[in-house]
Amino acid sequence: MKRALIIVLAVVLLLGTFTPAFAINMAQKPVLEKNLPKLKMTDDQKTQMISLKTQILELKKQIIKQNVENGTITAEQAKLMEERINTRLEALKSGQLGHDHHHNPPEVKNNQKNR
């Protein structure tokens, strides 16, 4: 019994020693996205990209409508999804191609800050 207790305490002690060292090492690693070079696009490329992204978002809106008709999602869920898509469409119209807008539209960021 004493032997098992000593082994358990030794394991806990070892884990407690190595975990902070591992966490410090992980915190010092650079974030991949910050090290990527900025993409440079011509005005024609930006226009084409905006057009393609707009088409994709419009298709997503059609899929949402079909999912409401099929009963896969509720009208309320569809409304929230379409609001996010419309926010993204407006951002595209103003020329914002940023990746961040897709995953975290402004209203989502504000809601996360208020939590």
Summary of the structure (lengths in Angstrom):
residues: 115
radius of gyration: 24.1
end to end distance: 47.4
largest distance: 75.1
contacts: 230
relative contact order: 0.07
helix: 79%
strand: 0%
